[in-house]
Each structure stands twice: as structure tokens, then as C-alpha cells.
């Protein structure tokens, strides 16, 4: 029987693991605790999952001060510790040996053009929102002929079919298969701007000094908005196009969005988390001796 279960993030599998551990009377440590949008439907179902995990965890490993305050405001039980996020640990390790773009992209199609990297997959963006996003990406390419789009497509046909129908015939839209994590980081390092509805990419992009347009109505990573690394643009076509054109064509605004350090940690989060877990287990052992 494990002495402790550590769960990462806010997926349904993370919540299921935490709930199972609780039923087995095994203490739970929650990594990436305290993220909130205060809207149960955005992101769906992650906002519910992380709130429920916060109710059963004994150790809450919050990435930032804001995340800690969210947990305090929620009145959760257990210890709350600011550790940064382990995704920055992983990023720092993997960026030491990133693959070359040519191993997964036809670089001849890139030429000397500026790369726009985009990912889109969130459930709340399926349907008309996704169509708006795809149309806006096409218009960004048309308005900026010196750019090329790299878009790794989600395997879900509800996402893939819309993207293919709208962007599939554009000669500067590279619709590719999902990338390995190291390949995605390589694309992030090479790109000019990122347009995404991903949560994780919002955390990773500041390490590469890349501006981000967030294709959502709210974000649980408000820190990237506060330090001017990202703009929340939603799914309105005109708003996406306007902000993308501004960042791509205004050097001063671009520079300001790339100045801040990553607010989500220093790459040592795993060490902090391990130390606190051992401290917790040591206290528990002493209680029974």
C-alpha cells in the first residue's frame, strides 16, 4: 500500500486517482493546485476536477502566490505550499536536447517566413467557436504574407475536420499530426507567436519569450496576463485577427510581451515537492512511534 499518492493537474484521471486514494485512506499530494477560473464550464471538466481534488488533498503544491490565495479563499484543509510548477522542470531538462524542426516539419515550406504556432482542442471551443478560430487563422495568414502556420491537429474528428475544411487548402498552413512533447517545444522555440487554447502552453511560452494569444474567455493562469506575456482573445474572429496583427507588426508591443520572466517556477519544483512530501511522511511516522 503506498504511503502517499501524488496527482498532477486537473484531468479526470487525476481526480479519479485522488478519489481512489482518499477511499483507501492514502494521503494525497496535489501538484498544480489552486488554479481557478471560477466558471465550472470553462475549462470543462477541468475546473470541477481541480476543485474536487482540493477538497481531499493533504498537501497542496501551488505553482504561484495567486494559486495559493485561491486555495486559502476556498478554505481547503491540509498544507498549502508554493513550489512552482513541475512543467518548468520538464521544459528545462528537455530543451537541452530539442530535435531539429526538419525531423518533423517540411522546412522547405517554411522558407524564411515567420512561424505562427497554433493548437486548439478544448471542448468548449468545439462547433462554431472552432470555425471562428480557423477562419481567423486563415485571415491572419492572408493579412501577413511573410508568415506560415504550424498547426498540430488533435486526433478528434470534431476538431480535425473543421480545421481541414477551412485551412486545408491554404499553401501556408501546415496541418500536421500531433507532436511529441520535445517536438512541440522545438516548434515553440522557433515560432514568432503562439495562438492556443492550451493551459500548459501558457506556462511554457514565457520560458521561450513568446507572446501568446489565448483562445478562451477565461484563464486559470492569470499570471501570464498580469505580466503581459499573453492576451485573452476568446473566439471572436475580429478580436483574434486584431490582436495577432498588432503583435506581429508592432515591434514595441512584441518586445514588451517578451520581457517578463516565467512566473510559474525556477525549474526546481520537483525538489521542493519531494522535500515537503518526505517532511509530511516523517511527521506521520513519528505520530505512530
C-alpha positions, 0 to 999 in steps of 0.5 A: 500500500503506498504511503502517499499518492501524488496527482498532477493537474486537473484531468479526470484521471487525476481526480479519479486517482485522488478519489481512489486514494482518499477511499483507501485512506492514502494521503494525497499530494496535489501538484498544480493546485489552486488554479481557478477560473471560477466558471465550472464550464470553462475549462470543462471538466477541468475546473470541477476536477481541480476543485474536487481534488482540493477538497481531499488533498493533504498537501497542496503544491501551488505553482504561484502566490495567486494559486495559493490565495485561491486555495486559502479563499476556498478554505481547503484543509491540509498544507498549502505550499508554493513550489512552482510548477513541475512543467518548468522542470520538464521544459528545462531538462528537455530543451537541452536536447530539442530535435531539429524542426526538419525531423518533423516539419517540411522546412522547405515550406517554411522558407524564411517566413515567420512561424505562427504556432497554433493548437486548439482542442478544448471542448468548449471551443468545439462547433462554431467557436472552432470555425471562428478560430480557423477562419481567423487563422486563415485571415491572419495568414492572408493579412501577413504574407511573410508568415506560415502556420504550424498547426498540430491537429488533435486526433478528434474528428470534431476538431480535425475536420473543421480545421481541414475544411477551412485551412486545408487548402491554404499553401501556408498552413501546415496541418500536421499530426500531433507532436511529441512533447520535445517536438512541440517545444522545438516548434515553440522555440522557433515560432514568432507567436503562439495562438492556443487554447492550451493551459500548459502552453501558457506556462511554457511560452514565457520560458521561450519569450513568446507572446501568446494569444489565448483562445478562451474567455477565461484563464486559470493562469492569470499570471501570464496576463498580469505580466503581459506575456499573453492576451485573452482573445476568446473566439471572436474572429475580429478580436483574434485577427486584431490582436495577432496583427498588432503583435506581429507588426508592432515591434514595441508591443512584441518586445514588451510581451517578451520581457517578463520572466516565467512566473510559474517556477525556477525549474526546481519544483520537483525538489521542493515537492519531494522535500515537503512530501518526505517532511509530511511522511516523517511527521506521520511516522513519528505520530505512530512511534 
